[in-house]
């Protein structure tokens, strides 16, 4: 991720939401509490907590929504508990 109109903490959060299984699990349980330790702007915090994915593209931190961590897009991260495919079928 290149430098832009976002905080270093937002960049660190997105990187950790891609690989830190403990943070990912906490994020899945309670987004606001999971991101509380990060020094985000109000706009960044709202975008993360409400999963307003277009905001990340507007900020320029990613080129497309598909570049965001799976958990932020609402997908279950591999290796973490959650609903499996077809469980509600």
BARO-22278 format. One record per residue: chain; residue in one letter; z, y, x of N, C-alpha, C in turn. Coordinates in nm, 2 decimals. Layout:
% BARO-22278
@c=A | r=a | n.pz=Z | n.py=Y | n.px=X | ca.pz=Z | ca.py=Y | ca.px=X | c.pz=Z | c.py=Y | c.px=X
...
This chain:
% BARO-22278
@c=A | r=x | n.pz=0.00 | n.py=-0.12 | n.px=0.08 | ca.pz=0.00 | ca.py=0.00 | ca.px=0.00 | c.pz=0.00 | c.py=0.12 | c.px=0.09
@c=A | r=x | n.pz=-0.09 | n.py=0.21 | n.px=0.06 | ca.pz=-0.10 | ca.py=0.34 | ca.px=0.14 | c.pz=0.00 | c.py=0.44 | c.px=0.09
@c=A | r=x | n.pz=0.03 | n.py=0.54 | n.px=0.17 | ca.pz=0.12 | ca.py=0.64 | ca.px=0.13 | c.pz=0.06 | c.py=0.72 | c.px=0.02
@c=A | r=x | n.pz=0.14 | n.py=0.77 | n.px=-0.08 | ca.pz=0.08 | ca.py=0.84 | ca.px=-0.19 | c.pz=0.19 | c.py=0.91 | c.px=-0.26
@c=A | r=x | n.pz=0.17 | n.py=0.93 | n.px=-0.39 | ca.pz=0.27 | ca.py=1.01 | ca.px=-0.47 | c.pz=0.37 | c.py=0.92 | c.px=-0.53
@c=A | r=x | n.pz=0.44 | n.py=0.84 | n.px=-0.45 | ca.pz=0.54 | ca.py=0.75 | ca.px=-0.50 | c.pz=0.65 | c.py=0.74 | c.px=-0.39
@c=A | r=x | n.pz=0.77 | n.py=0.70 | n.px=-0.42 | ca.pz=0.88 | ca.py=0.69 | ca.px=-0.33 | c.pz=0.86 | c.py=0.56 | c.px=-0.25
@c=A | r=x | n.pz=0.93 | n.py=0.56 | n.px=-0.13 | ca.pz=0.94 | ca.py=0.44 | ca.px=-0.05 | c.pz=1.01 | c.py=0.33 | c.px=-0.12
@c=A | r=x | n.pz=1.11 | n.py=0.36 | n.px=-0.21 | ca.pz=1.18 | ca.py=0.26 | ca.px=-0.28 | c.pz=1.09 | c.py=0.19 | c.px=-0.39
@c=A | r=x | n.pz=1.00 | n.py=0.27 | n.px=-0.45 | ca.pz=0.91 | ca.py=0.20 | ca.px=-0.54 | c.pz=0.82 | c.py=0.10 | c.px=-0.47
@c=A | r=x | n.pz=0.77 | n.py=0.14 | n.px=-0.35 | ca.pz=0.69 | ca.py=0.05 | ca.px=-0.27 | c.pz=0.77 | c.py=-0.08 | c.px=-0.24
@c=A | r=x | n.pz=0.90 | n.py=-0.06 | n.px=-0.19 | ca.pz=0.98 | ca.py=-0.17 | ca.px=-0.16 | c.pz=1.01 | c.py=-0.26 | c.px=-0.28
@c=A | r=x | n.pz=1.04 | n.py=-0.19 | n.px=-0.39 | ca.pz=1.06 | ca.py=-0.27 | ca.px=-0.51 | c.pz=0.95 | c.py=-0.36 | c.px=-0.55
@c=A | r=x | n.pz=0.83 | n.py=-0.30 | n.px=-0.55 | ca.pz=0.71 | ca.py=-0.38 | ca.px=-0.58 | c.pz=0.69 | c.py=-0.50 | c.px=-0.49
@c=A | r=x | n.pz=0.71 | n.py=-0.47 | n.px=-0.36 | ca.pz=0.70 | ca.py=-0.58 | ca.px=-0.26 | c.pz=0.80 | c.py=-0.69 | c.px=-0.29
@c=A | r=x | n.pz=0.92 | n.py=-0.65 | n.px=-0.32 | ca.pz=1.03 | ca.py=-0.75 | ca.px=-0.34 | c.pz=1.00 | c.py=-0.82 | c.px=-0.47
@c=A | r=x | n.pz=0.95 | n.py=-0.75 | n.px=-0.57 | ca.pz=0.92 | ca.py=-0.82 | ca.px=-0.70 | c.pz=0.81 | c.py=-0.92 | c.px=-0.69
@c=A | r=x | n.pz=0.74 | n.py=-0.92 | n.px=-0.58 | ca.pz=0.63 | ca.py=-1.02 | ca.px=-0.55 | c.pz=0.69 | c.py=-1.14 | c.px=-0.48
@c=A | r=x | n.pz=0.80 | n.py=-1.13 | n.px=-0.41 | ca.pz=0.85 | ca.py=-1.24 | ca.px=-0.33 | c.pz=0.99 | c.py=-1.28 | c.px=-0.33
@c=A | r=x | n.pz=1.08 | n.py=-1.18 | n.px=-0.37 | ca.pz=1.22 | ca.py=-1.20 | ca.px=-0.37 | c.pz=1.27 | c.py=-1.27 | c.px=-0.50
@c=A | r=x | n.pz=1.29 | n.py=-1.40 | n.px=-0.49 | ca.pz=1.32 | ca.py=-1.48 | ca.px=-0.61 | c.pz=1.44 | c.py=-1.44 | c.px=-0.68
@c=A | r=x | n.pz=1.54 | n.py=-1.39 | n.px=-0.60 | ca.pz=1.67 | ca.py=-1.35 | ca.px=-0.66 | c.pz=1.64 | c.py=-1.22 | c.px=-0.75
@c=A | r=x | n.pz=1.57 | n.py=-1.12 | n.px=-0.69 | ca.pz=1.54 | ca.py=-1.00 | ca.px=-0.76 | c.pz=1.45 | c.py=-1.03 | c.px=-0.88
@c=A | r=x | n.pz=1.36 | n.py=-1.12 | n.px=-0.87 | ca.pz=1.27 | ca.py=-1.15 | ca.px=-0.98 | c.pz=1.35 | c.py=-1.21 | c.px=-1.09
@c=A | r=x | n.pz=1.44 | n.py=-1.30 | n.px=-1.06 | ca.pz=1.52 | ca.py=-1.36 | ca.px=-1.17 | c.pz=1.61 | c.py=-1.25 | c.px=-1.24
@c=A | r=x | n.pz=1.67 | n.py=-1.16 | n.px=-1.16 | ca.pz=1.75 | ca.py=-1.05 | ca.px=-1.21 | c.pz=1.66 | c.py=-0.96 | c.px=-1.30
@c=A | r=x | n.pz=1.54 | n.py=-0.93 | n.px=-1.26 | ca.pz=1.44 | ca.py=-0.85 | ca.px=-1.33 | c.pz=1.41 | c.py=-0.91 | c.px=-1.46
@c=A | r=x | n.pz=1.39 | n.py=-1.04 | n.px=-1.46 | ca.pz=1.36 | ca.py=-1.11 | ca.px=-1.59 | c.pz=1.47 | c.py=-1.11 | c.px=-1.69
@c=A | r=x | n.pz=1.60 | n.py=-1.10 | n.px=-1.64 | ca.pz=1.71 | ca.py=-1.10 | ca.px=-1.72 | c.pz=1.75 | c.py=-0.96 | c.px=-1.77
@c=A | r=x | n.pz=1.73 | n.py=-0.86 | n.px=-1.68 | ca.pz=1.77 | ca.py=-0.72 | ca.px=-1.72 | c.pz=1.70 | c.py=-0.63 | c.px=-1.62
@c=A | r=x | n.pz=1.59 | n.py=-0.57 | n.px=-1.67 | ca.pz=1.51 | ca.py=-0.49 | ca.px=-1.58 | c.pz=1.58 | c.py=-0.37 | c.px=-1.52
@c=A | r=x | n.pz=1.65 | n.py=-0.30 | n.px=-1.61 | ca.pz=1.72 | ca.py=-0.17 | ca.px=-1.57 | c.pz=1.83 | c.py=-0.20 | c.px=-1.46
@c=A | r=x | n.pz=1.90 | n.py=-0.31 | n.px=-1.48 | ca.pz=2.01 | ca.py=-0.34 | ca.px=-1.38 | c.pz=1.95 | c.py=-0.39 | c.px=-1.25
@c=A | r=x | n.pz=1.83 | n.py=-0.46 | n.px=-1.26 | ca.pz=1.77 | ca.py=-0.51 | ca.px=-1.14 | c.pz=1.72 | c.py=-0.40 | c.px=-1.05
@c=A | r=x | n.pz=1.67 | n.py=-0.29 | n.px=-1.11 | ca.pz=1.61 | ca.py=-0.18 | ca.px=-1.03 | c.pz=1.71 | c.py=-0.07 | c.px=-1.00
@c=A | r=x | n.pz=1.83 | n.py=-0.08 | n.px=-1.05 | ca.pz=1.93 | ca.py=0.02 | ca.px=-1.03 | c.pz=1.96 | c.py=0.06 | c.px=-0.89
@c=A | r=x | n.pz=1.96 | n.py=-0.04 | n.px=-0.79 | ca.pz=1.99 | ca.py=-0.01 | ca.px=-0.66 | c.pz=1.88 | c.py=0.07 | c.px=-0.59
@c=A | r=x | n.pz=1.76 | n.py=0.08 | n.px=-0.65 | ca.pz=1.65 | ca.py=0.15 | ca.px=-0.58 | c.pz=1.65 | c.py=0.29 | c.px=-0.62
@c=A | r=x | n.pz=1.62 | n.py=0.38 | n.px=-0.53 | ca.pz=1.62 | ca.py=0.52 | ca.px=-0.55 | c.pz=1.48 | c.py=0.57 | c.px=-0.60
@c=A | r=x | n.pz=1.46 | n.py=0.55 | n.px=-0.73 | ca.pz=1.33 | ca.py=0.58 | ca.px=-0.79 | c.pz=1.34 | c.py=0.71 | c.px=-0.87
@c=A | r=x | n.pz=1.23 | n.py=0.77 | n.px=-0.88 | ca.pz=1.22 | ca.py=0.89 | ca.px=-0.96 | c.pz=1.24 | c.py=0.85 | c.px=-1.11
@c=A | r=x | n.pz=1.26 | n.py=0.94 | n.px=-1.20 | ca.pz=1.28 | ca.py=0.91 | ca.px=-1.34 | c.pz=1.15 | c.py=0.84 | c.px=-1.39
@c=A | r=x | n.pz=1.03 | n.py=0.90 | n.px=-1.35 | ca.pz=0.90 | ca.py=0.85 | ca.px=-1.39 | c.pz=0.88 | c.py=0.71 | c.px=-1.34
@c=A | r=x | n.pz=0.91 | n.py=0.68 | n.px=-1.22 | ca.pz=0.90 | ca.py=0.55 | ca.px=-1.16 | c.pz=0.99 | c.py=0.45 | c.px=-1.23
@c=A | r=x | n.pz=1.12 | n.py=0.48 | n.px=-1.25 | ca.pz=1.21 | ca.py=0.39 | ca.px=-1.32 | c.pz=1.16 | c.py=0.36 | c.px=-1.46
@c=A | r=x | n.pz=1.12 | n.py=0.46 | n.px=-1.53 | ca.pz=1.07 | ca.py=0.43 | ca.px=-1.67 | c.pz=0.95 | c.py=0.34 | c.px=-1.67
@c=A | r=x | n.pz=0.86 | n.py=0.36 | n.px=-1.57 | ca.pz=0.74 | ca.py=0.28 | ca.px=-1.56 | c.pz=0.77 | c.py=0.14 | c.px=-1.54
@c=A | r=x | n.pz=0.87 | n.py=0.11 | n.px=-1.45 | ca.pz=0.91 | ca.py=-0.02 | ca.px=-1.41 | c.pz=0.99 | c.py=-0.09 | c.px=-1.53
@c=A | r=x | n.pz=1.09 | n.py=-0.02 | n.px=-1.58 | ca.pz=1.17 | ca.py=-0.08 | ca.px=-1.69 | c.pz=1.09 | c.py=-0.10 | c.px=-1.82
@c=A | r=x | n.pz=1.00 | n.py=-0.01 | n.px=-1.85 | ca.pz=0.92 | ca.py=-0.03 | ca.px=-1.97 | c.pz=0.79 | c.py=-0.11 | c.px=-1.95
@c=A | r=x | n.pz=0.77 | n.py=-0.14 | n.px=-1.82 | ca.pz=0.65 | ca.py=-0.21 | ca.px=-1.78 | c.pz=0.52 | c.py=-0.14 | c.px=-1.82
@c=A | r=x | n.pz=0.52 | n.py=0.00 | n.px=-1.80 | ca.pz=0.41 | ca.py=0.08 | ca.px=-1.83 | c.pz=0.31 | c.py=0.07 | c.px=-1.71
@c=A | r=x | n.pz=0.23 | n.py=-0.04 | n.px=-1.71 | ca.pz=0.15 | ca.py=-0.07 | ca.px=-1.60 | c.pz=0.05 | c.py=0.03 | c.px=-1.56
@c=A | r=x | n.pz=-0.01 | n.py=0.10 | n.px=-1.66 | ca.pz=-0.11 | ca.py=0.20 | ca.px=-1.63 | c.pz=-0.05 | c.py=0.31 | c.px=-1.54
@c=A | r=x | n.pz=0.08 | n.py=0.34 | n.px=-1.55 | ca.pz=0.14 | ca.py=0.44 | ca.px=-1.46 | c.pz=0.13 | c.py=0.41 | c.px=-1.32
@c=A | r=x | n.pz=0.14 | n.py=0.28 | n.px=-1.28 | ca.pz=0.13 | ca.py=0.24 | ca.px=-1.14 | c.pz=-0.01 | c.py=0.27 | c.px=-1.08
@c=A | r=x | n.pz=-0.11 | n.py=0.25 | n.px=-1.17 | ca.pz=-0.25 | ca.py=0.28 | ca.px=-1.13 | c.pz=-0.26 | c.py=0.44 | c.px=-1.12
@c=A | r=x | n.pz=-0.21 | n.py=0.51 | n.px=-1.21 | ca.pz=-0.22 | ca.py=0.65 | ca.px=-1.21 | c.pz=-0.15 | c.py=0.71 | c.px=-1.09
@c=A | r=x | n.pz=-0.03 | n.py=0.65 | n.px=-1.05 | ca.pz=0.04 | ca.py=0.70 | ca.px=-0.93 | c.pz=-0.04 | c.py=0.67 | c.px=-0.80
@c=A | r=x | n.pz=-0.13 | n.py=0.57 | n.px=-0.81 | ca.pz=-0.21 | ca.py=0.53 | ca.px=-0.70 | c.pz=-0.15 | c.py=0.42 | c.px=-0.61
@c=A | r=x | n.pz=-0.04 | n.py=0.37 | n.px=-0.65 | ca.pz=0.03 | ca.py=0.27 | ca.px=-0.56 | c.pz=-0.05 | c.py=0.13 | c.px=-0.57
@c=A | r=x | n.pz=-0.12 | n.py=0.11 | n.px=-0.68 | ca.pz=-0.21 | ca.py=-0.01 | ca.px=-0.68 | c.pz=-0.35 | c.py=0.04 | c.px=-0.74
@c=A | r=x | n.pz=-0.45 | n.py=-0.03 | n.px=-0.71 | ca.pz=-0.59 | ca.py=0.01 | ca.px=-0.76 | c.pz=-0.61 | c.py=-0.05 | c.px=-0.90
@c=A | r=x | n.pz=-0.54 | n.py=-0.16 | n.px=-0.94 | ca.pz=-0.56 | ca.py=-0.22 | ca.px=-1.07 | c.pz=-0.43 | c.py=-0.29 | c.px=-1.11
@c=A | r=x | n.pz=-0.41 | n.py=-0.31 | n.px=-1.24 | ca.pz=-0.29 | ca.py=-0.38 | ca.px=-1.29 | c.pz=-0.28 | c.py=-0.52 | c.px=-1.23
@c=A | r=x | n.pz=-0.39 | n.py=-0.58 | n.px=-1.20 | ca.pz=-0.38 | ca.py=-0.72 | ca.px=-1.14 | c.pz=-0.32 | c.py=-0.72 | c.px=-1.01
@c=A | r=x | n.pz=-0.31 | n.py=-0.60 | n.px=-0.94 | ca.pz=-0.25 | ca.py=-0.59 | ca.px=-0.81 | c.pz=-0.10 | c.py=-0.59 | c.px=-0.81
@c=A | r=x | n.pz=-0.04 | n.py=-0.57 | n.px=-0.93 | ca.pz=0.10 | ca.py=-0.56 | ca.px=-0.95 | c.pz=0.16 | c.py=-0.70 | c.px=-0.94
@c=A | r=x | n.pz=0.29 | n.py=-0.71 | n.px=-0.91 | ca.pz=0.36 | ca.py=-0.84 | ca.px=-0.91 | c.pz=0.35 | c.py=-0.91 | c.px=-1.04
@c=A | r=x | n.pz=0.34 | n.py=-1.04 | n.px=-1.04 | ca.pz=0.33 | ca.py=-1.12 | ca.px=-1.16 | c.pz=0.44 | c.py=-1.09 | c.px=-1.26
@c=A | r=x | n.pz=0.56 | n.py=-1.08 | n.px=-1.21 | ca.pz=0.68 | ca.py=-1.06 | ca.px=-1.30 | c.pz=0.67 | c.py=-0.93 | c.px=-1.37
@c=A | r=x | n.pz=0.61 | n.py=-0.83 | n.px=-1.31 | ca.pz=0.59 | ca.py=-0.70 | ca.px=-1.37 | c.pz=0.49 | c.py=-0.70 | c.px=-1.48
@c=A | r=x | n.pz=0.39 | n.py=-0.79 | n.px=-1.46 | ca.pz=0.28 | ca.py=-0.80 | ca.px=-1.56 | c.pz=0.33 | c.py=-0.89 | c.px=-1.68
@c=A | r=x | n.pz=0.45 | n.py=-0.95 | n.px=-1.67 | ca.pz=0.50 | ca.py=-1.03 | ca.px=-1.77 | c.pz=0.47 | c.py=-1.18 | c.px=-1.76
@c=A | r=x | n.pz=0.42 | n.py=-1.21 | n.px=-1.64 | ca.pz=0.39 | ca.py=-1.35 | ca.px=-1.61 | c.pz=0.52 | c.py=-1.42 | c.px=-1.55
@c=A | r=x | n.pz=0.53 | n.py=-1.55 | n.px=-1.57 | ca.pz=0.64 | ca.py=-1.62 | ca.px=-1.50 | c.pz=0.60 | c.py=-1.64 | c.px=-1.36
@c=A | r=x | n.pz=0.69 | n.py=-1.61 | n.px=-1.27 | ca.pz=0.67 | ca.py=-1.63 | ca.px=-1.13 | c.pz=0.68 | c.py=-1.78 | c.px=-1.09
@c=A | r=x | n.pz=0.59 | n.py=-1.83 | n.px=-1.01 | ca.pz=0.60 | ca.py=-1.97 | ca.px=-0.97 | c.pz=0.74 | c.py=-2.01 | c.px=-0.91
@c=A | r=x | n.pz=0.79 | n.py=-2.13 | n.px=-0.95 | ca.pz=0.91 | ca.py=-2.17 | ca.px=-0.90 | c.pz=1.04 | c.py=-2.12 | c.px=-0.97
@c=A | r=x | n.pz=1.02 | n.py=-2.03 | n.px=-1.06 | ca.pz=1.14 | ca.py=-1.98 | ca.px=-1.14 | c.pz=1.14 | c.py=-2.03 | c.px=-1.28
@c=A | r=x | n.pz=1.26 | n.py=-2.05 | n.px=-1.34 | ca.pz=1.26 | ca.py=-2.10 | ca.px=-1.47 | c.pz=1.20 | c.py=-2.01 | c.px=-1.57
@c=A | r=x | n.pz=1.15 | n.py=-2.07 | n.px=-1.68 | ca.pz=1.09 | ca.py=-1.99 | ca.px=-1.78 | c.pz=1.01 | c.py=-2.07 | c.px=-1.87
@c=A | r=x | n.pz=0.94 | n.py=-2.01 | n.px=-1.96 | ca.pz=0.86 | ca.py=-2.09 | ca.px=-2.06 | c.pz=0.74 | c.py=-2.15 | c.px=-1.98
@c=A | r=x | n.pz=0.72 | n.py=-2.27 | n.px=-2.00 | ca.pz=0.60 | ca.py=-2.34 | ca.px=-1.94 | c.pz=0.48 | c.py=-2.33 | c.px=-2.04
@c=A | r=x | n.pz=0.36 | n.py=-2.36 | n.px=-1.99 | ca.pz=0.25 | ca.py=-2.36 | ca.px=-2.08 | c.pz=0.26 | c.py=-2.46 | c.px=-2.19
@c=A | r=x | n.pz=0.23 | n.py=-2.42 | n.px=-2.31 | ca.pz=0.23 | ca.py=-2.51 | ca.px=-2.42 | c.pz=0.36 | c.py=-2.54 | c.px=-2.48
@c=A | r=x | n.pz=0.47 | n.py=-2.48 | n.px=-2.44 | ca.pz=0.60 | ca.py=-2.51 | ca.px=-2.49 | c.pz=0.62 | c.py=-2.47 | c.px=-2.63
@c=A | r=x | n.pz=0.55 | n.py=-2.36 | n.px=-2.67 | ca.pz=0.56 | ca.py=-2.32 | ca.px=-2.81 | c.pz=0.45 | c.py=-2.37 | c.px=-2.90
@c=A | r=x | n.pz=0.36 | n.py=-2.46 | n.px=-2.85 | ca.pz=0.25 | ca.py=-2.51 | ca.px=-2.93 | c.pz=0.30 | c.py=-2.62 | c.px=-3.02
